[in-house]
């Protein structure tokens, strides 16, 4: 009888090992779904009435496994906070696929056709000039989501325009609407970092003109500075009265002083690659506020971001050497 029980224990131990190996090979790391929590009740049902030393060792082994799973989860969280993507290894640069300097996303909407044409005729290159700029390492695209009624005339007009100009970055998973702007910036950074390997990712409002050569020169001096959060840093009053311009539904979270934390102005803000990757990796859990620049600022407060306040990026200022201006 004792021999039979030993054989059963050996069988169960082998089954446990194979099950654990299978689960770890599929990457199941959740503490609540850990193998010990799944198999331990089965062990209790099949164990002898009196716990032997071997039984206690199995229990201790499960506890040790739980500890190691928690450690692995902590390592995974740290890796995510540093901007590493799931199932993606860092890409090595090669002469055949050089890393871009920047991806510039210019916000636009369905009713902004004339604005887009104005930009194309001023600071934003088009046609062959746009391709030559990309050869220099700078990609510029108009950024827009999809209509609430997918495939309607609004979507079709954008698709037709893009087939001619080739200068749109369409966010397929985002619904284009004024009230969805804070979510749009999350979609932009997340999708852009998946599509292009660049040093910097830049969001520009649709009422901003850009001194392109001045901006490129600014970025060249910041190359290889990870965790850079760059812009015209500001703070301001939190509007708590519903119905007023810039109303913030979550006003009570900003304390009795009702003042926003320091953040880069939404007119033109820049993130280094690893910060854009951080947004992509954690997009499901990152909260958005009433304004997109406040939302980005809140995300940057939770990581080791390096704040770079550059008054050349204060688009509404009267400085002569600024690289952007209100159009």
N, C-alpha and C positions, 0 to 999 in steps of 0.2 A: 504493500500500500504506500509506504514511504517513498519507494522508488517511483511509483506512478505519480505521486505528487511532485517529486523532483523533476520528472520528465515534463509534467504540465507547466511547472514554473519555467523550465528551459524553453519550452515552446512559446509560452506567453512572452518571455523575455526576447526571444528572437522575433516574434511578431511585432512587439513594441519597437524594437530597433529598426525593423524594416519600415514600419509605419512612420517612425520619426524621420528616417532618411527620405522617404517619399515626400513627407510634408515639407521638410527643409529644402528639398530640391525644387519644390514649387514655390518657395519663398514665403510660406505662411509664417508670419512672425508675431501675429497679434497675441497679446498676453491672454485675452479673454477666450481665444480659440486655441490655446496651446495644447499640445498632445497630452500633457499630464492631466489637464482638466477634463479632457475627453476620455482618456483611458483609465484614470484612477478609480472612478466608480466601478468600472468593470473589474479592476483588480480587487476592490473591496468585496465584490460578490464572489469571486473565485478564490480568495485567499483562505488559508486554513484558519480555524477558529482561534488558535494561539499564534501570535506573531512571532516568527523566528527572526534570527539575526539577518538572514537574507531578505526577509520581508521589509525589515527596517531599512536596510541598505537601499532597497528599491524606492521606498518613500523618500529617503534622503537624496537619492539620485534625481527624483522628480523635483525636489526643492532646489537642487543645484541647477537643474535644467531651467527652471523658472527664473532663477537669478541671472543665468547667462542670456536668456531671451530678453530680459529687461535691459541688460547691458547692450545687447545688439540693437534694441529699439532706440536707446539713447544715442548710440553711434549713428544710427540712421537719421535721427532727428537733427544731429549736429551736421551731418553731410548735407541734408536738405537746406539747413539755414545758411550754408556756405554756397548754395546755388547749384548743387549737382542735381541733374535730372534723373528720374527713374528710368532704368534700362538704357541710359545713354552715357558713354564714356566721353571724357573731354577730347575734343578734336585736335589733332596736331596740325600745325600749319605746314603747308608745303608750297613750293614755288608755283605749282600748277593750280592751287586753290588758295590764294592769299586771303587773309582775314580782312574784312572790310573795316574802314574807319568808322562809319556811322550809317545807321538806317534812320531816316527822317520821315516821320508820319505827319502829314498835314491834314488836320481834321476837315471834313467836309460833310455836307448833307444833301438831301435830294433836291432842295431848291436853290443850290449854290452854283449852278452852271456858270453864271456870269463871273462870279468870284474866281472860279477855277480858271477860266479863260484869262482873267486879269493876271493871275499868278503866272500862268504859262507865258504870258507876254512880258513879264517883268523878271522876277528873280528866279523863277523855277524853269529849268531847261526843259526842252521837249524834243521828241524825235531823236535824231542822231546825237544831239548835244546831251540828252539824258543818258544815252548809252556810254558816251565818252566819260561822263561824270562817274558812272558806275565802274568804269575801268580805273578811275582814280581812287575807288574805294568808298564812294558815297552813293547810297540808294535813296531816292526820294519818291514817295507815293502819297496820293490822296487816300485817306483812310475813311471807310464808310462801312456800316453794317447792312443788314437786309431789312426790307419792308416787313411790317407786321403781317401783311398779306403776301406771303412768299410768291414770287413769280409774277407780281402785278406790273402795271406800267412803270411804276417807280424803279423796280428792279431791272426791268427790261431796258429802260433808258440808260441806266448806269452801265449795264453790260454792253450796250451798243456804243456808248462813249468810250468805254475802256478798250473795246476791240479796235478803235481807231487810234487812241492816244497811248495805250499800254502804260498808264501811269497811276493805276488804282491798286490799292491793297484792300480787298473786300473781306470783311470779317463775317464769315458765313454763319457763325454761331451767335452773332450779336444782333439784336433788334435795334435799328436806328431810330432813336427818339430822344427828345430833349431830356426827359426825366431819366434816361438810361445812360447819360454821359459818364457818371462815375464808374459804371460797369464797362463802358467802352474802353477806358484807359487800361483796365485790367486785361481785357481781351487783346488790345493792341500790343502791349508789352509781351504778353504770353505767346501770342501767335507770331510776332515778329522774331522773337528769339528762337523759335522753332524753324523759321524759314530762312533766316540769314545769320551767319556767324560774323558778328561785328564787335568792335571795341565799345561802341556806344549806341544807345537807342533813344531817339529824341521825339517828343511830342510837341507839335506846334498848332496853335489855334488857327482858325480859318480867317481871322481878321489881323494876322500878323505877317508883315513883310520881313524877309531875312536877307542880310548881307552874307551871301553864301560863302564867299572867300574868307570873310572875317570869321565866320563860325568854324570853317574848316581849320583855319589857323589856330583858333582857340583849342579845338579838339586835338590837334597834332601835339600841342604842348602837354596834353593830359594823357597821352597814350600809356597803356599798361598800368594805369592807376585803378586797381580793383576797388570795388565798393564805393565808387564815386557817385554822389547824389548832387547834381549841379544845377544851379539856376539862380534867379533873383529871389533870395530868401526874404520872407516876410511873415508877419503874424497879423492878427486883426480881431475885431469884435465878432463874437458869435451871435447871430441874429436869432432870438428866441420867440419872436412874435409871428405866429402863423399868418401868412398872407403877405408879409413884407418880402421885398427883394432879398435874395440870398438866405432865406429862412433855413435854419438847420434843425430838422426834427429831433436830432440827438443832442440838442443844446445842453441838456442837464449833465451830460457826461464830461463837459469841459470845465466844471467847477464853478464856484461862486463868482469868480471874476469874469466868466463868460468870454474868455480869450482863447483863440486858436494857438496851438503850438507853432514853432518856427517851421516853415515849409517853403518849397520852391513854388514860385508863381506858375499857374497853369498855362500862361501864355506860351512859354517855351521852357520845358524842363528836360533834363538829360539824366539817364541812368547808365552806369557801366554794365557790362554784360552779366556779371554774376548777380547783380541786383535784379535785372530783368529775369534771369533764370529763377531767382528766388520767388518772384511773383508768379511765374509759370508753375513752379513746383507746388506752391501753396495757395493757388488761386481759389480753390474751393472753400478755404477757411478764412480768407482775408475779407474783412468787413469793409464795405464802402459807405461813405458819408454823403452828404448832399452835394458836395463839390469834388471834382476829380483830383484837384491839387491837394486838398485836405486828405483825401483817401490815400494818395501816394505818400504823403507826409506821415500818416499814421503807420503805414507799413514800414517805412524807413526807421521809425523810432524803435522798432522791435529787433533790429539787426545792427551789426557793427558798420553802419554806413558812415562814410566820410562826407560831411557837408561842405560843399564848395560854393560860397556865396560870391558870385561874379556880377558886378553891377553893369557889365557890358550886356548882360542878359535881361536887364530891366527895360522891357520894350517901350514902356510909356514914359521913361525918363527923358531929360533933355541933353544927356551926355552925347558928346560928339563921336566917341569911339564905340558906341553900342553896336551890336551885330543884329539887332531886330528892332522893329518899330511897328506901331499900330497903323495898319493899312487903311 
